[in-house]
Amino acid sequence: MDVLAALVRAIDRVNEAIGRAVSWLSLAMVLIACFVVVARYGFAWGRVWLQESYVWLHGILFMLGAGYTLRHDGHVRVDIFYRPANERFKAWVDLLGALLLLAPVALLVVFVSWPYVVQSWLGLEASREAGGLPALYLLKTVILLFCGLILAQGLALAGRSLLVLMGHPEFTRAEIAPADETPPAF
């Protein structure tokens, strides 16, 4: 069980670090979008690569931040029965959901996107837009990274659920959020 607990914590740390790092892309997206608007409408100046850059950042943010979001239970869930349930029921739902839904879908996305990404790399694909960003193959590679991160976090969720079912209360959902985080006041 120590190995499983260490693995869960390691995956959590990786997705936590990546999630916090890519969260800065949202600031970059806002700044670039503001600059594009001011430059275009204020000075009649624009570049396709600049407009593409914040679209690419948006895709990277969401794909690489998906594991972080799963770690913090931030994905949409119909939780009519889940929210009021006890920790054992939640652990069973998380375990079965990770193994029967998340893992197969992530593996299917890898299977379907692999040729797409490889073809992009073989041709060193660039943007189809004149003046667009080069190295579109790097952006497409993020699809595979997304699958790896979400699959790893799904396995960590399954491992965490197993640990809860085996009597380790320190792995319950209430213990996931870092202590320094406080919920926003609305």
N, C-alpha and C positions, 0 to 999 in steps of 0.2 A: 504494500500500500504506500510505502514511502516513495517508491519510484513513481507511482501514479500521481501522488500529490506533488512531487517535484516537477513532473511533466506538465501538469495543469498550471502550476505557478509559472513555469518557464514560458509556456504559450501565452498566458495572461500578460506577462511582462513584455513579451515581444509585441503583441497587439496593442498594449497600452502605449508603448513607446512610439510605435508607428502611427497610431491614432492621434496622439498629441502632436507629433511632428507634422502630419499632413493637415491638421486643423489650421495651421498657418496659411495653407493654400487658400482658405476662404478670404483671408485678408488680402492676399495678393490678387485674387479674382476681383474683389471690390475695387481695389486701387486701379487695376488695369482697365476694368470696365468704365470707371469714372474718367480715366485718362482718355480712353477711346471716344467717349461721348463728347468731352470737352474739345478734344482735338478735331473731331469730325464736324461738330456743329459750331464750334467757336472759331476754328481756324481753317475749316475745309481741308483737313489733312487726315489721312487714314492709311493704314496698312493692314492687309489681309492677315499677315502672320500675327499681328498684335490682337486682332479680333479672335483668331483661332486659339491664341494662347490661353485666354480665360475659359474657353470651352474645354480645352484639353485639361486645364487645371481642375475644372469641375468634375470631369470624368475620373481623374486620378484621385481626387479627394473622396469621392463616393466609393470607388472601388477599393482603394487601400484603407479606407476608414470603416469598411463593413465589418471586419473582425472586431474592431474596437467597439462598434455599436452593438454587436452581438454580445460581447463581453459584459457590456453595461445594460443588457436587456432592453435595448432601445429600438429594436425592430418591431413592426406592427404585429400585434397578436390579438386575437379575439379571446379575451380572457374572462368570459362570463363565469366559467368554472375554475379557472386557474388562480385568479387573484385571491379569492377567499379561502382557497384550499390550503391544507397543511403542507409542510416542507417535503414529506415523503411523496405525496401526490405530485407536487411540482417536480420533484426529482425524476419520477417516472415519466411524466410528460416530456421533460427536457431530454431525458435519455432516449426515449423512443422517437421523439421529433428529430434529434440530432442524427440518430442512426438510420431511421427509415425515410426521412424527408430531406434534411439538409445534406447529408453525405452523398446520397444518390444524385441529387440535383447538381451539386458542385462537381461531381465526377462527370456527369453528363455534359456540363458546360465545358469542362476540360476536353472531353472527347470531341465535342462539336467545334470548339474554337481552336484546337491545336493546328489543324491544317490551315486555317485562316491566318493564324499568327506566323506559322512557318512560311507560308506563301509570301506574306508581307516581308519577312526577313530575307527570303531568297531574292526578292526584287528590290530590297532596300527602299520600300515604298515611302513616298513622300505625299504631302497633301495634293489633292487633285486641283486645288485652287491655284491659279497663277499668283505667285508671291506668298503662298502659304508656307507653313512650317515644314521643314524637312523631317525625316526620321519618324514617320507615322508608325513604323514598325515598333518603335519603343512604346508608343501609346497602346498599341494593340497587345503588347506583351503584358501590360498591366492587367489584362483580362485573366491571364494565367496566374499572376500574382494574387489577384482577388480570390480566385478559386483556392489557392494554397492557403491564404490567410483565413478565409471563412471556413474552410475545411478543418484547418488546425484548431480554430476556435470552437468549431462544432465538436471536435474530438475532446477538447478541453472541457466543454460543457457536458459531454457524455461522461467523462472521467470524474468531473465534479459531482455529477448526479450519482454515479456509482459510490463515490465516497460518502455522500449524504445517506444513501440507502444502507451503507455499511456502518453507519453510526458516527460519522465525523461531522458534527454540527458546525465546525468552523468553515465548512465549504458551502453553507447555505447561501441563497441569493442575497440575503441581507448583508452578508460579509464581503460581497464582491467589490463594492465601490470603495475607492481609497478613502482613508480617514480624513484627508484634508479637503475633500469635496463637501460642499454644503449645497443642498438643493436651492434652486432659485426661488426668491420670494415674489409672488405675483400679486 
